[in-house]
């Protein structure tokens, strides 16, 4: 059983790049990575609001505890042995600023992906 289930937007090129990197590093199957755009997502995870999960990264620990945003990112990287790359984002003075920047990124992730030359997997009607 995984230690953390991550609910991600598989239509976001930057998000998908990070998820694929996590997948490659996850040698112990600590992560269960679930695309919120999967056809059967709502049936498999009725307790997850897809609209909310599209606005902010959602994670579910093995004990059922939900975590959100950068807490998910930091915990996922910790579980694959690279937590030191992101640990500073949870330091008390940096955390509020990092969370603010994350919320901006999450809201504009498809446009930001396009700035880096990465076309979205979805059409022009992305959420």
C-alpha atoms as an extended CHARMM CRD file, in Angstrom:
* protein
*
       127  EXT
         1         1  UNK       CA              0.0000000000        0.0000000000        0.0000000000  PROA      1               0.0000000000
         2         2  UNK       CA              1.2380000000        3.4590000000       -0.8740000000  PROA      2               0.0000000000
         3         3  UNK       CA              1.9620000000        6.0500000000        1.7770000000  PROA      3               0.0000000000
         4         4  UNK       CA              0.5740000000        8.9470000000       -0.2370000000  PROA      4               0.0000000000
         5         5  UNK       CA             -1.9860000000        9.1390000000       -3.0220000000  PROA      5               0.0000000000
         6         6  UNK       CA             -1.4500000000       12.2130000000       -5.1870000000  PROA      6               0.0000000000
         7         7  UNK       CA             -4.3380000000       13.5860000000       -7.2450000000  PROA      7               0.0000000000
         8         8  UNK       CA             -2.8150000000       15.5500000000      -10.1250000000  PROA      8               0.0000000000
         9         9  UNK       CA             -3.8780000000       17.2690000000      -13.3580000000  PROA      9               0.0000000000
        10        10  UNK       CA             -2.6140000000       15.0450000000      -16.1630000000  PROA      10              0.0000000000
        11        11  UNK       CA             -3.5290000000       17.7170000000      -18.7270000000  PROA      11              0.0000000000
        12        12  UNK       CA             -0.9710000000       20.1590000000      -17.3250000000  PROA      12              0.0000000000
        13        13  UNK       CA              2.4000000000       19.6470000000      -19.0640000000  PROA      13              0.0000000000
        14        14  UNK       CA              4.4950000000       20.9890000000      -16.1510000000  PROA      14              0.0000000000
        15        15  UNK       CA              2.4990000000       18.9720000000      -13.6220000000  PROA      15              0.0000000000
        16        16  UNK       CA              2.8670000000       15.8410000000      -15.7290000000  PROA      16              0.0000000000
        17        17  UNK       CA              6.6240000000       16.3860000000      -15.9980000000  PROA      17              0.0000000000
        18        18  UNK       CA              6.8940000000       16.4890000000      -12.2140000000  PROA      18              0.0000000000
        19        19  UNK       CA              4.6450000000       13.4300000000      -11.7910000000  PROA      19              0.0000000000
        20        20  UNK       CA              6.6990000000       11.4470000000      -14.3040000000  PROA      20              0.0000000000
        21        21  UNK       CA              9.8800000000       12.4190000000      -12.4430000000  PROA      21              0.0000000000
        22        22  UNK       CA              8.3280000000       11.2900000000       -9.1500000000  PROA      22              0.0000000000
        23        23  UNK       CA              7.1870000000        8.0490000000      -10.8010000000  PROA      23              0.0000000000
        24        24  UNK       CA             10.7600000000        7.2910000000      -11.9650000000  PROA      24              0.0000000000
        25        25  UNK       CA             12.1820000000        7.9470000000       -8.4890000000  PROA      25              0.0000000000
        26        26  UNK       CA              9.4880000000        5.9850000000       -6.6030000000  PROA      26              0.0000000000
        27        27  UNK       CA             11.4230000000        2.7140000000       -6.1950000000  PROA      27              0.0000000000
        28        28  UNK       CA              9.4080000000        1.5820000000       -3.1460000000  PROA      28              0.0000000000
        29        29  UNK       CA              5.9130000000        2.3290000000       -4.5090000000  PROA      29              0.0000000000
        30        30  UNK       CA              5.3780000000        4.9200000000       -1.7890000000  PROA      30              0.0000000000
        31        31  UNK       CA              3.1780000000        6.9760000000       -4.1180000000  PROA      31              0.0000000000
        32        32  UNK       CA             -0.1410000000        6.2490000000       -5.7820000000  PROA      32              0.0000000000
        33        33  UNK       CA             -0.4210000000        8.8130000000       -8.5830000000  PROA      33              0.0000000000
        34        34  UNK       CA             -3.9580000000        9.4610000000       -9.8320000000  PROA      34              0.0000000000
        35        35  UNK       CA             -4.9330000000       11.7190000000      -12.7380000000  PROA      35              0.0000000000
        36        36  UNK       CA             -8.0710000000       13.7020000000      -11.8730000000  PROA      36              0.0000000000
        37        37  UNK       CA             -8.9720000000       13.6670000000      -15.5800000000  PROA      37              0.0000000000
        38        38  UNK       CA             -9.2830000000        9.8760000000      -15.8140000000  PROA      38              0.0000000000
        39        39  UNK       CA            -12.6750000000        8.8240000000      -17.1560000000  PROA      39              0.0000000000
        40        40  UNK       CA            -13.5000000000        6.7700000000      -14.0560000000  PROA      40              0.0000000000
        41        41  UNK       CA            -11.9730000000        9.1350000000      -11.4950000000  PROA      41              0.0000000000
        42        42  UNK       CA            -15.2740000000       10.2190000000       -9.8780000000  PROA      42              0.0000000000
        43        43  UNK       CA            -16.3670000000        6.5970000000       -9.4680000000  PROA      43              0.0000000000
        44        44  UNK       CA            -13.0600000000        5.4890000000       -7.9350000000  PROA      44              0.0000000000
        45        45  UNK       CA            -12.6290000000        8.5450000000       -5.7070000000  PROA      45              0.0000000000
        46        46  UNK       CA            -16.0890000000        9.9220000000       -4.8770000000  PROA      46              0.0000000000
        47        47  UNK       CA            -14.6910000000       11.6990000000       -1.8090000000  PROA      47              0.0000000000
        48        48  UNK       CA            -12.5040000000       13.9570000000       -3.9800000000  PROA      48              0.0000000000
        49        49  UNK       CA            -14.0880000000       17.0790000000       -5.4480000000  PROA      49              0.0000000000
        50        50  UNK       CA            -12.5730000000       17.2200000000       -8.9480000000  PROA      50              0.0000000000
        51        51  UNK       CA            -13.1360000000       20.9670000000       -9.2580000000  PROA      51              0.0000000000
        52        52  UNK       CA            -11.2790000000       21.6180000000       -5.9870000000  PROA      52              0.0000000000
        53        53  UNK       CA             -8.5370000000       19.1270000000       -6.9320000000  PROA      53              0.0000000000
        54        54  UNK       CA             -8.1110000000       20.9720000000      -10.2280000000  PROA      54              0.0000000000
        55        55  UNK       CA             -7.5690000000       24.2450000000       -8.3590000000  PROA      55              0.0000000000
        56        56  UNK       CA             -5.0830000000       22.8740000000       -5.8390000000  PROA      56              0.0000000000
        57        57  UNK       CA             -3.0610000000       19.6810000000       -5.6490000000  PROA      57              0.0000000000
        58        58  UNK       CA             -4.6670000000       17.1400000000       -3.3030000000  PROA      58              0.0000000000
        59        59  UNK       CA             -2.9970000000       14.2880000000       -1.4760000000  PROA      59              0.0000000000
        60        60  UNK       CA             -4.3450000000       11.5170000000        0.7160000000  PROA      60              0.0000000000
        61        61  UNK       CA             -2.1720000000        9.7280000000        3.2430000000  PROA      61              0.0000000000
        62        62  UNK       CA             -2.6170000000        6.0130000000        3.9450000000  PROA      62              0.0000000000
        63        63  UNK       CA             -4.5700000000        6.8710000000        7.1100000000  PROA      63              0.0000000000
        64        64  UNK       CA             -7.0620000000        8.9530000000        5.0790000000  PROA      64              0.0000000000
        65        65  UNK       CA             -5.7090000000       12.3520000000        6.1140000000  PROA      65              0.0000000000
        66        66  UNK       CA             -5.9760000000       14.8830000000        3.2950000000  PROA      66              0.0000000000
        67        67  UNK       CA             -3.1860000000       17.3620000000        2.5530000000  PROA      67              0.0000000000
        68        68  UNK       CA             -3.0600000000       20.1030000000       -0.0740000000  PROA      68              0.0000000000
        69        69  UNK       CA             -0.8200000000       22.2300000000       -2.2620000000  PROA      69              0.0000000000
        70        70  UNK       CA              2.8660000000       22.3790000000       -1.4660000000  PROA      70              0.0000000000
        71        71  UNK       CA              2.3770000000       20.0370000000        1.4890000000  PROA      71              0.0000000000
        72        72  UNK       CA              1.5950000000       17.3150000000       -1.0710000000  PROA      72              0.0000000000
        73        73  UNK       CA              4.5780000000       18.2360000000       -3.2280000000  PROA      73              0.0000000000
        74        74  UNK       CA              7.0070000000       18.2870000000       -0.3050000000  PROA      74              0.0000000000
        75        75  UNK       CA              5.7340000000       15.0200000000        1.1620000000  PROA      75              0.0000000000
        76        76  UNK       CA              5.8290000000       13.2530000000       -2.2160000000  PROA      76              0.0000000000
        77        77  UNK       CA              9.4340000000       14.2960000000       -2.8240000000  PROA      77              0.0000000000
        78        78  UNK       CA             10.3200000000       13.2770000000        0.7450000000  PROA      78              0.0000000000
        79        79  UNK       CA              8.8670000000        9.8030000000        0.1190000000  PROA      79              0.0000000000
        80        80  UNK       CA             11.0190000000        9.2990000000       -2.9880000000  PROA      80              0.0000000000
        81        81  UNK       CA             14.1610000000       10.3670000000       -1.1330000000  PROA      81              0.0000000000
        82        82  UNK       CA             14.5000000000       13.8860000000       -2.5270000000  PROA      82              0.0000000000
        83        83  UNK       CA             12.7380000000       15.8610000000        0.1930000000  PROA      83              0.0000000000
        84        84  UNK       CA             15.8190000000       17.9960000000        0.7560000000  PROA      84              0.0000000000
        85        85  UNK       CA             15.1250000000       19.6340000000       -2.6390000000  PROA      85              0.0000000000
        86        86  UNK       CA             11.8870000000       21.1360000000       -1.3150000000  PROA      86              0.0000000000
        87        87  UNK       CA             12.2030000000       21.1830000000        2.4810000000  PROA      87              0.0000000000
        88        88  UNK       CA             12.9750000000       24.9110000000        2.5690000000  PROA      88              0.0000000000
        89        89  UNK       CA              9.4680000000       25.5930000000        1.1970000000  PROA      89              0.0000000000
        90        90  UNK       CA              8.0340000000       24.5840000000        4.5700000000  PROA      90              0.0000000000
        91        91  UNK       CA             10.3490000000       26.7660000000        6.6820000000  PROA      91              0.0000000000
        92        92  UNK       CA              8.2420000000       29.1760000000        8.7670000000  PROA      92              0.0000000000
        93        93  UNK       CA              9.3320000000       32.4270000000        7.0880000000  PROA      93              0.0000000000
        94        94  UNK       CA              9.2520000000       30.9970000000        3.5540000000  PROA      94              0.0000000000
        95        95  UNK       CA              6.0720000000       28.9020000000        3.8130000000  PROA      95              0.0000000000
        96        96  UNK       CA              3.4940000000       31.7330000000        3.4530000000  PROA      96              0.0000000000
        97        97  UNK       CA              5.2700000000       33.1960000000        0.4250000000  PROA      97              0.0000000000
        98        98  UNK       CA              5.7940000000       29.7630000000       -1.1540000000  PROA      98              0.0000000000
        99        99  UNK       CA              2.1050000000       28.9360000000       -0.6480000000  PROA      99              0.0000000000
       100       100  UNK       CA              1.0940000000       32.2360000000       -2.2580000000  PROA      100             0.0000000000
       101       101  UNK       CA              3.3460000000       31.5600000000       -5.2540000000  PROA      101             0.0000000000
       102       102  UNK       CA              1.9910000000       27.9990000000       -5.4860000000  PROA      102             0.0000000000
       103       103  UNK       CA             -1.6170000000       29.2530000000       -5.5690000000  PROA      103             0.0000000000
       104       104  UNK       CA             -0.6980000000       31.6350000000       -8.3910000000  PROA      104             0.0000000000
       105       105  UNK       CA              1.0390000000       28.8140000000      -10.2770000000  PROA      105             0.0000000000
       106       106  UNK       CA             -1.8860000000       26.4390000000       -9.7530000000  PROA      106             0.0000000000
       107       107  UNK       CA             -4.3640000000       29.0010000000      -11.0690000000  PROA      107             0.0000000000
       108       108  UNK       CA             -2.2770000000       29.7870000000      -14.1770000000  PROA      108             0.0000000000
       109       109  UNK       CA             -0.4170000000       26.5100000000      -14.7460000000  PROA      109             0.0000000000
       110       110  UNK       CA             -1.6360000000       25.9500000000      -18.3120000000  PROA      110             0.0000000000
       111       111  UNK       CA             -0.5860000000       29.4570000000      -19.3880000000  PROA      111             0.0000000000
       112       112  UNK       CA              2.7280000000       29.1020000000      -17.5640000000  PROA      112             0.0000000000
       113       113  UNK       CA              3.3010000000       25.7700000000      -19.3410000000  PROA      113             0.0000000000
       114       114  UNK       CA              2.7160000000       27.5110000000      -22.6730000000  PROA      114             0.0000000000
       115       115  UNK       CA              5.3260000000       30.1470000000      -21.7860000000  PROA      115             0.0000000000
       116       116  UNK       CA              7.8370000000       27.3090000000      -21.4880000000  PROA      116             0.0000000000
       117       117  UNK       CA              6.7730000000       25.9770000000      -24.8740000000  PROA      117             0.0000000000
       118       118  UNK       CA              4.7740000000       23.0980000000      -23.4640000000  PROA      118             0.0000000000
       119       119  UNK       CA              1.3850000000       22.7280000000      -25.0520000000  PROA      119             0.0000000000
       120       120  UNK       CA             -1.4240000000       21.5240000000      -22.8730000000  PROA      120             0.0000000000
       121       121  UNK       CA             -2.7850000000       18.0640000000      -23.5070000000  PROA      121             0.0000000000
       122       122  UNK       CA             -6.2980000000       19.5120000000      -23.5390000000  PROA      122             0.0000000000
       123       123  UNK       CA             -7.7930000000       21.9240000000      -26.0450000000  PROA      123             0.0000000000
       124       124  UNK       CA             -8.2720000000       25.6600000000      -25.5320000000  PROA      124             0.0000000000
       125       125  UNK       CA            -11.0480000000       24.9700000000      -23.0160000000  PROA      125             0.0000000000
       126       126  UNK       CA             -8.7720000000       23.7590000000      -20.2120000000  PROA      126             0.0000000000
       127       127  UNK       CA            -10.1000000000       24.3570000000      -16.7410000000  PROA      127             0.0000000000
